[in-house]
Amino acid sequence: MGTKIWKENYLYLMDHPTDLTYMRRALELASIGSKDASPNPMVGCVIVHNGKIIGEGWHQKYGGPHAEVNAVASVEDQSLLSESTVYVTLEPCAHHGKTPPCADLLVEHKVKKVVIANEDPFPLVNGGGIEKLKAAGIEVQIGPQNKDGLNLNRRFFHVQKKRRPFVVLKWAQTADGYVARENYDSKWISNAYSRKLVHKWRAEEDAILVGKNTVKYDDPALTVRGWEGDHPLRVFIDRNLELPNELKLKDGALPTICYNLKKSETLDNLEYVKLPKIDFMKSLLEDLFRRKVQSVLVEGGSAILHDVIDSRLWDEARIFISENEFRVGIPAPRLIGNQISTQNIEGDKLMVFKPYA
């Protein structure tokens, strides 16, 4: 038997091999919805009867059935549900959104027990699902894989707490500390493997953000290439609307936002959004939050990276350090944070940082 702790009338499981095994499986299922579930959290569900998994499901797409609904539907013999334990990575919802409350579904089927990895901080849930289950006489346990659940949905939990998107900084710098040459040319600092990894990251985030100089000198498309996944929302800054129209980000091919100080206007897939000069970056993130953007990958250039760092609006930084040297050029941003990992990418060193608490 594992250690159990009572907290606020709920039983928290600290270590129970069987519960951990089923919850790990639920977390695996949840991760399948890593892109399509957004802006909802990733959720997985496993239903167990007498030590055997009889149903599984995950939240496959925003607006579609939740994990519990899919798991219950997958159970062939529905009469077994009343003697089954439901393992779900996040507290079942208790409100009518795009779908009916999952807590009501579990109550309807009179499941025996529900084991939850994390409570849901969303205001319309926030303990309501647990209370519904308990009021119906269903045993509720909280705790297995709590840290893994928090990490899996760190963007969702972050948005609920800070009311702005989760911001990931990314840049590549030379061994002698430059992000571009003096003429702003940055091709190529990192190697092909590192660049492919960046496209994977683009597919994992809701939006990608760059500044005026990056658009001017690199003319990026900011799309996912060489990797399977959806393109993120393309976002760029052009405060005084100085960039020409003959750019990939203005081609109307994909939804794109230009944040500026001059005007608000929509032209096909390109939307201009006027923001105040004071707290420009904070206002930008607040606008993306209102659009239900949960995460932003900031790819540069140097000025916007400095702005985000100085404003303390970042949540994770991924820095490639190559073996190349420029000797002179545009210096890399200086970042102070807690280094959490280092990885070798075929000669490039990838360092990941988080802000100090």
BAFI-557915 format. One record per residue (C-alpha): residue number from 0; residue in three letters; x, y, z. Coordinates in steps of 0.25 Angstrom, whole numbers. Example, Ala and Ser with C-alpha at 12.3 -4.5 7.8 and 13.67 -1.06 7.14 Angstrom:
% BAFI-557915
+------+------+-------+-------+-------+
: resi : resn :     X :     Y :     Z :
+------+------+-------+-------+-------+
:    0 :  Ala :    49 :   -18 :    31 :
:    1 :  Ser :    55 :    -4 :    29 :
+------+------+-------+-------+-------+
***
This chain:
% BAFI-557915
+------+------+-------+-------+-------+
: resi : resn :     X :     Y :     Z :
+------+------+-------+-------+-------+
:    0 :  Met :     0 :     0 :     0 :
:    1 :  Gly :     5 :    14 :    -3 :
:    2 :  Thr :     5 :    26 :     6 :
:    3 :  Lys :    -8 :    34 :     7 :
:    4 :  Ile :   -11 :    48 :    11 :
:    5 :  Trp :   -24 :    55 :    14 :
:    6 :  Lys :   -25 :    69 :    10 :
:    7 :  Glu :   -37 :    78 :     9 :
:    8 :  Asn :   -46 :    65 :    11 :
:    9 :  Tyr :   -40 :    58 :    -2 :
:   10 :  Leu :   -31 :    46 :    -1 :
:   11 :  Tyr :   -17 :    49 :    -8 :
:   12 :  Leu :   -10 :    36 :   -13 :
:   13 :  Met :     5 :    38 :   -11 :
:   14 :  Asp :    10 :    25 :   -17 :
:   15 :  His :     2 :    13 :   -21 :
:   16 :  Pro :     8 :     5 :   -32 :
:   17 :  Thr :    -5 :     0 :   -38 :
:   18 :  Asp :   -11 :    14 :   -38 :
:   19 :  Leu :     2 :    20 :   -44 :
:   20 :  Thr :     2 :     9 :   -55 :
:   21 :  Tyr :   -12 :    13 :   -60 :
:   22 :  Met :   -10 :    28 :   -58 :
:   23 :  Arg :     3 :    27 :   -67 :
:   24 :  Arg :    -5 :    21 :   -78 :
:   25 :  Ala :   -16 :    32 :   -76 :
:   26 :  Leu :    -4 :    42 :   -78 :
:   27 :  Glu :     1 :    35 :   -90 :
:   28 :  Leu :   -13 :    36 :   -96 :
:   29 :  Ala :   -15 :    50 :   -93 :
:   30 :  Ser :    -2 :    54 :  -100 :
:   31 :  Ile :    -8 :    49 :  -113 :
:   32 :  Gly :   -16 :    62 :  -113 :
:   33 :  Ser :    -4 :    71 :  -111 :
:   34 :  Lys :    -8 :    80 :  -123 :
:   35 :  Asp :   -23 :    78 :  -126 :
:   36 :  Ala :   -28 :    79 :  -112 :
:   37 :  Ser :   -23 :    94 :  -110 :
:   38 :  Pro :   -28 :   103 :  -104 :
:   39 :  Asn :   -34 :    92 :   -96 :
:   40 :  Pro :   -24 :    84 :   -87 :
:   41 :  Met :   -19 :    70 :   -92 :
:   42 :  Val :   -27 :    59 :   -84 :
:   43 :  Gly :   -26 :    44 :   -84 :
:   44 :  Cys :   -36 :    34 :   -77 :
:   45 :  Val :   -34 :    19 :   -74 :
:   46 :  Ile :   -46 :    11 :   -68 :
:   47 :  Val :   -42 :    -1 :   -60 :
:   48 :  His :   -50 :   -13 :   -56 :
:   49 :  Asn :   -44 :   -24 :   -47 :
:   50 :  Gly :   -30 :   -20 :   -51 :
:   51 :  Lys :   -33 :   -20 :   -66 :
:   52 :  Ile :   -34 :    -8 :   -75 :
:   53 :  Ile :   -48 :    -8 :   -81 :
:   54 :  Gly :   -48 :     6 :   -87 :
:   55 :  Glu :   -39 :    17 :   -92 :
:   56 :  Gly :   -40 :    31 :   -98 :
:   57 :  Trp :   -34 :    44 :   -99 :
:   58 :  His :   -38 :    58 :  -103 :
:   59 :  Gln :   -36 :    57 :  -118 :
:   60 :  Lys :   -40 :    71 :  -123 :
:   61 :  Tyr :   -45 :    84 :  -117 :
:   62 :  Gly :   -60 :    85 :  -118 :
:   63 :  Gly :   -61 :    70 :  -118 :
:   64 :  Pro :   -64 :    59 :  -108 :
:   65 :  His :   -55 :    60 :   -95 :
:   66 :  Ala :   -47 :    48 :   -91 :
:   67 :  Glu :   -57 :    42 :   -81 :
:   68 :  Val :   -68 :    42 :   -92 :
:   69 :  Asn :   -59 :    35 :  -102 :
:   70 :  Ala :   -54 :    25 :   -91 :
:   71 :  Val :   -68 :    22 :   -86 :
:   72 :  Ala :   -73 :    20 :  -101 :
:   73 :  Ser :   -61 :    10 :  -103 :
:   74 :  Val :   -66 :     0 :   -92 :
:   75 :  Glu :   -73 :   -11 :   -98 :
:   76 :  Asp :   -81 :   -16 :   -86 :
:   77 :  Gln :   -86 :    -3 :   -80 :
:   78 :  Ser :   -92 :   -11 :   -68 :
:   79 :  Leu :   -77 :   -12 :   -63 :
:   80 :  Leu :   -76 :     3 :   -61 :
:   81 :  Ser :   -83 :     3 :   -47 :
:   82 :  Glu :   -72 :    -6 :   -42 :
:   83 :  Ser :   -60 :     1 :   -49 :
:   84 :  Thr :   -50 :    11 :   -46 :
:   85 :  Val :   -48 :    23 :   -55 :
:   86 :  Tyr :   -34 :    29 :   -56 :
:   87 :  Val :   -34 :    42 :   -62 :
:   88 :  Thr :   -22 :    52 :   -63 :
:   89 :  Leu :   -31 :    65 :   -60 :
:   90 :  Glu :   -43 :    67 :   -51 :
:   91 :  Pro :   -55 :    64 :   -59 :
:   92 :  Cys :   -63 :    77 :   -64 :
:   93 :  Ala :   -75 :    81 :   -57 :
:   94 :  His :   -81 :    91 :   -66 :
:   95 :  His :   -88 :    92 :   -80 :
:   96 :  Gly :   -78 :    97 :   -90 :
:   97 :  Lys :   -77 :    92 :  -104 :
:   98 :  Thr :   -80 :    78 :   -98 :
:   99 :  Pro :   -88 :    73 :   -86 :
:  100 :  Pro :   -81 :    72 :   -72 :
:  101 :  Cys :   -73 :    59 :   -71 :
:  102 :  Ala :   -75 :    59 :   -56 :
:  103 :  Asp :   -90 :    57 :   -59 :
:  104 :  Leu :   -87 :    45 :   -69 :
:  105 :  Leu :   -79 :    38 :   -58 :
:  106 :  Val :   -90 :    40 :   -48 :
:  107 :  Glu :  -100 :    35 :   -58 :
:  108 :  His :   -92 :    22 :   -60 :
:  109 :  Lys :   -90 :    21 :   -45 :
:  110 :  Val :   -75 :    18 :   -46 :
:  111 :  Lys :   -69 :    13 :   -33 :
:  112 :  Lys :   -57 :    22 :   -32 :
:  113 :  Val :   -50 :    33 :   -39 :
:  114 :  Val :   -35 :    35 :   -38 :
:  115 :  Ile :   -30 :    49 :   -43 :
:  116 :  Ala :   -16 :    53 :   -45 :
:  117 :  Asn :   -19 :    68 :   -45 :
:  118 :  Glu :   -30 :    78 :   -40 :
:  119 :  Asp :   -35 :    87 :   -51 :
:  120 :  Pro :   -32 :   102 :   -48 :
:  121 :  Phe :   -42 :   107 :   -59 :
:  122 :  Pro :   -52 :   116 :   -52 :
:  123 :  Leu :   -64 :   108 :   -57 :
:  124 :  Val :   -59 :    95 :   -51 :
:  125 :  Asn :   -49 :    98 :   -40 :
:  126 :  Gly :   -53 :    87 :   -31 :
:  127 :  Gly :   -68 :    86 :   -36 :
:  128 :  Gly :   -66 :    73 :   -43 :
:  129 :  Ile :   -60 :    67 :   -30 :
:  130 :  Glu :   -72 :    72 :   -22 :
:  131 :  Lys :   -82 :    66 :   -32 :
:  132 :  Leu :   -75 :    52 :   -31 :
:  133 :  Lys :   -74 :    52 :   -16 :
:  134 :  Ala :   -89 :    57 :   -15 :
:  135 :  Ala :   -93 :    45 :   -23 :
:  136 :  Gly :   -85 :    35 :   -14 :
:  137 :  Ile :   -74 :    33 :   -23 :
:  138 :  Glu :   -60 :    31 :   -16 :
:  139 :  Val :   -50 :    42 :   -21 :
:  140 :  Gln :   -35 :    41 :   -20 :
:  141 :  Ile :   -25 :    51 :   -25 :
:  142 :  Gly :   -10 :    50 :   -27 :
:  143 :  Pro :    -4 :    39 :   -35 :
:  144 :  Gln :     6 :    46 :   -45 :
:  145 :  Asn :     2 :    60 :   -41 :
:  146 :  Lys :    15 :    66 :   -45 :
:  147 :  Asp :    15 :    59 :   -59 :
:  148 :  Gly :     1 :    64 :   -61 :
:  149 :  Leu :     5 :    78 :   -57 :
:  150 :  Asn :    17 :    77 :   -67 :
:  151 :  Leu :     8 :    71 :   -78 :
:  152 :  Asn :    -2 :    83 :   -77 :
:  153 :  Arg :     8 :    94 :   -73 :
:  154 :  Arg :     3 :   103 :   -83 :
:  155 :  Phe :   -12 :   101 :   -79 :
:  156 :  Phe :    -9 :   103 :   -64 :
:  157 :  His :     0 :   115 :   -67 :
:  158 :  Val :   -11 :   122 :   -75 :
:  159 :  Gln :   -21 :   120 :   -64 :
:  160 :  Lys :   -11 :   125 :   -54 :
:  161 :  Lys :    -5 :   137 :   -61 :
:  162 :  Arg :   -16 :   140 :   -71 :
:  163 :  Arg :    -6 :   141 :   -83 :
:  164 :  Pro :     0 :   131 :   -92 :
:  165 :  Phe :    12 :   122 :   -89 :
:  166 :  Val :    24 :   129 :   -95 :
:  167 :  Val :    36 :   120 :  -101 :
:  168 :  Leu :    48 :   128 :  -106 :
:  169 :  Lys :    57 :   121 :  -116 :
:  170 :  Trp :    70 :   126 :  -123 :
:  171 :  Ala :    83 :   121 :  -128 :
:  172 :  Gln :    96 :   127 :  -125 :
:  173 :  Thr :   110 :   125 :  -129 :
:  174 :  Ala :   121 :   120 :  -120 :
:  175 :  Asp :   126 :   134 :  -119 :
:  176 :  Gly :   112 :   139 :  -115 :
:  177 :  Tyr :   106 :   145 :  -127 :
:  178 :  Val :    91 :   143 :  -133 :
:  179 :  Ala :    94 :   150 :  -147 :
:  180 :  Arg :   105 :   156 :  -155 :
:  181 :  Glu :   106 :   172 :  -155 :
:  182 :  Asn :    97 :   172 :  -167 :
:  183 :  Tyr :    86 :   164 :  -159 :
:  184 :  Asp :    89 :   151 :  -167 :
:  185 :  Ser :    88 :   139 :  -158 :
:  186 :  Lys :    89 :   127 :  -168 :
:  187 :  Trp :    93 :   117 :  -164 :
:  188 :  Ile :    97 :   117 :  -149 :
:  189 :  Ser :    91 :   104 :  -145 :
:  190 :  Asn :    92 :    91 :  -153 :
:  191 :  Ala :    81 :    84 :  -161 :
:  192 :  Tyr :    77 :    75 :  -149 :
:  193 :  Ser :    74 :    87 :  -140 :
:  194 :  Arg :    66 :    94 :  -150 :
:  195 :  Lys :    57 :    82 :  -152 :
:  196 :  Leu :    55 :    82 :  -137 :
:  197 :  Val :    50 :    96 :  -138 :
:  198 :  His :    40 :    92 :  -148 :
:  199 :  Lys :    35 :    81 :  -138 :
:  200 :  Trp :    34 :    92 :  -128 :
:  201 :  Arg :    26 :   101 :  -137 :
:  202 :  Ala :    16 :    90 :  -139 :
:  203 :  Glu :    14 :    89 :  -124 :
:  204 :  Glu :    11 :   103 :  -121 :
:  205 :  Asp :    -1 :   112 :  -124 :
:  206 :  Ala :     6 :   124 :  -129 :
:  207 :  Ile :    20 :   128 :  -134 :
:  208 :  Leu :    25 :   142 :  -132 :
:  209 :  Val :    36 :   150 :  -139 :
:  210 :  Gly :    40 :   165 :  -139 :
:  211 :  Lys :    42 :   175 :  -151 :
:  212 :  Asn :    56 :   173 :  -154 :
:  213 :  Thr :    55 :   157 :  -155 :
:  214 :  Val :    43 :   160 :  -165 :
:  215 :  Lys :    51 :   170 :  -173 :
:  216 :  Tyr :    64 :   163 :  -174 :
:  217 :  Asp :    60 :   148 :  -174 :
:  218 :  Asp :    46 :   149 :  -180 :
:  219 :  Pro :    41 :   136 :  -172 :
:  220 :  Ala :    29 :   128 :  -175 :
:  221 :  Leu :    28 :   124 :  -161 :
:  222 :  Thr :    21 :   110 :  -165 :
:  223 :  Val :    24 :    96 :  -161 :
:  224 :  Arg :    33 :    89 :  -171 :
:  225 :  Gly :    39 :    75 :  -171 :
:  226 :  Trp :    30 :    71 :  -159 :
:  227 :  Glu :    16 :    67 :  -158 :
:  228 :  Gly :     7 :    77 :  -151 :
:  229 :  Asp :    -2 :    89 :  -153 :
:  230 :  His :     4 :   103 :  -156 :
:  231 :  Pro :     4 :   112 :  -144 :
:  232 :  Leu :    -3 :   126 :  -144 :
:  233 :  Arg :     7 :   135 :  -150 :
:  234 :  Val :    10 :   148 :  -142 :
:  235 :  Phe :    20 :   159 :  -145 :
:  236 :  Ile :    23 :   173 :  -140 :
:  237 :  Asp :    24 :   185 :  -149 :
:  238 :  Arg :    21 :   197 :  -139 :
:  239 :  Asn :    21 :   208 :  -150 :
:  240 :  Leu :    17 :   200 :  -162 :
:  241 :  Glu :    30 :   201 :  -169 :
:  242 :  Leu :    30 :   187 :  -176 :
:  243 :  Pro :    27 :   186 :  -191 :
:  244 :  Asn :    15 :   177 :  -195 :
:  245 :  Glu :    24 :   167 :  -203 :
:  246 :  Leu :    27 :   158 :  -192 :
:  247 :  Lys :    23 :   144 :  -188 :
:  248 :  Leu :    16 :   148 :  -176 :
:  249 :  Lys :     7 :   157 :  -184 :
:  250 :  Asp :     3 :   147 :  -195 :
:  251 :  Gly :   -10 :   144 :  -189 :
:  252 :  Ala :    -7 :   129 :  -189 :
:  253 :  Leu :    -9 :   127 :  -174 :
:  254 :  Pro :   -16 :   135 :  -162 :
:  255 :  Thr :    -6 :   145 :  -158 :
:  256 :  Ile :    -6 :   157 :  -148 :
:  257 :  Cys :     3 :   170 :  -150 :
:  258 :  Tyr :     3 :   177 :  -136 :
:  259 :  Asn :     6 :   192 :  -138 :
:  260 :  Leu :     4 :   206 :  -133 :
:  261 :  Lys :    -3 :   212 :  -145 :
:  262 :  Lys :   -16 :   204 :  -149 :
:  263 :  Ser :   -26 :   193 :  -147 :
:  264 :  Glu :   -31 :   186 :  -160 :
:  265 :  Thr :   -33 :   173 :  -166 :
:  266 :  Leu :   -29 :   169 :  -180 :
:  267 :  Asp :   -33 :   154 :  -183 :
:  268 :  Asn :   -24 :   146 :  -174 :
:  269 :  Leu :   -15 :   158 :  -170 :
:  270 :  Glu :   -20 :   166 :  -158 :
:  271 :  Tyr :   -14 :   179 :  -153 :
:  272 :  Val :   -16 :   181 :  -138 :
:  273 :  Lys :   -12 :   195 :  -132 :
:  274 :  Leu :    -6 :   194 :  -118 :
:  275 :  Pro :    -2 :   205 :  -108 :
:  276 :  Lys :    13 :   209 :  -108 :
:  277 :  Ile :    14 :   207 :   -93 :
:  278 :  Asp :    14 :   192 :   -89 :
:  279 :  Phe :    14 :   188 :  -104 :
:  280 :  Met :    18 :   174 :  -101 :
:  281 :  Lys :     9 :   172 :   -89 :
:  282 :  Ser :    -3 :   177 :   -98 :
:  283 :  Leu :     1 :   168 :  -109 :
:  284 :  Leu :     1 :   156 :  -100 :
:  285 :  Glu :   -12 :   160 :   -94 :
:  286 :  Asp :   -19 :   161 :  -108 :
:  287 :  Leu :   -14 :   147 :  -111 :
:  288 :  Phe :   -20 :   142 :   -98 :
:  289 :  Arg :   -33 :   148 :  -102 :
:  290 :  Arg :   -32 :   140 :  -115 :
:  291 :  Lys :   -30 :   127 :  -107 :
:  292 :  Val :   -15 :   126 :  -111 :
:  293 :  Gln :    -9 :   117 :  -100 :
:  294 :  Ser :     6 :   118 :  -105 :
:  295 :  Val :    15 :   126 :  -113 :
:  296 :  Leu :    29 :   122 :  -119 :
:  297 :  Val :    37 :   135 :  -120 :
:  298 :  Glu :    48 :   133 :  -131 :
:  299 :  Gly :    54 :   147 :  -131 :
:  300 :  Gly :    61 :   155 :  -134 :
:  301 :  Ser :    70 :   161 :  -124 :
:  302 :  Ala :    62 :   173 :  -121 :
:  303 :  Ile :    49 :   166 :  -118 :
:  304 :  Leu :    56 :   155 :  -110 :
:  305 :  His :    62 :   166 :  -101 :
:  306 :  Asp :    49 :   173 :   -99 :
:  307 :  Val :    42 :   160 :   -95 :
:  308 :  Ile :    54 :   157 :   -85 :
:  309 :  Asp :    54 :   171 :   -79 :
:  310 :  Ser :    39 :   170 :   -77 :
:  311 :  Arg :    40 :   157 :   -70 :
:  312 :  Leu :    29 :   151 :   -79 :
:  313 :  Trp :    36 :   138 :   -83 :
:  314 :  Asp :    34 :   124 :   -77 :
:  315 :  Glu :    44 :   116 :   -84 :
:  316 :  Ala :    56 :   118 :   -93 :
:  317 :  Arg :    63 :   109 :  -103 :
:  318 :  Ile :    77 :   113 :  -108 :
:  319 :  Phe :    85 :   106 :  -118 :
:  320 :  Ile :   100 :   109 :  -117 :
:  321 :  Ser :   107 :   105 :  -130 :
:  322 :  Glu :   122 :   102 :  -133 :
:  323 :  Asn :   122 :   114 :  -143 :
:  324 :  Glu :   128 :   127 :  -140 :
:  325 :  Phe :   125 :   141 :  -146 :
:  326 :  Arg :   136 :   149 :  -138 :
:  327 :  Val :   127 :   161 :  -140 :
:  328 :  Gly :   112 :   163 :  -141 :
:  329 :  Ile :    99 :   165 :  -133 :
:  330 :  Pro :   101 :   160 :  -119 :
:  331 :  Ala :    92 :   149 :  -113 :
:  332 :  Pro :    82 :   153 :  -102 :
:  333 :  Arg :    87 :   152 :   -88 :
:  334 :  Leu :    78 :   143 :   -80 :
:  335 :  Ile :    78 :   140 :   -66 :
:  336 :  Gly :    70 :   127 :   -62 :
:  337 :  Asn :    70 :   113 :   -56 :
:  338 :  Gln :    77 :   104 :   -66 :
:  339 :  Ile :    69 :    91 :   -66 :
:  340 :  Ser :    75 :    83 :   -77 :
:  341 :  Thr :    86 :    82 :   -88 :
:  342 :  Gln :    86 :    73 :  -100 :
:  343 :  Asn :    96 :    71 :  -112 :
:  344 :  Ile :    89 :    72 :  -125 :
:  345 :  Glu :   100 :    67 :  -135 :
:  346 :  Gly :   110 :    77 :  -130 :
:  347 :  Asp :   100 :    88 :  -126 :
:  348 :  Lys :    98 :    90 :  -111 :
:  349 :  Leu :    83 :    92 :  -107 :
:  350 :  Met :    82 :    98 :   -94 :
:  351 :  Val :    68 :   100 :   -88 :
:  352 :  Phe :    65 :   110 :   -77 :
:  353 :  Lys :    53 :   114 :   -68 :
:  354 :  Pro :    52 :   127 :   -60 :
:  355 :  Tyr :    56 :   127 :   -46 :
:  356 :  Ala :    44 :   126 :   -37 :
+------+------+-------+-------+-------+
***
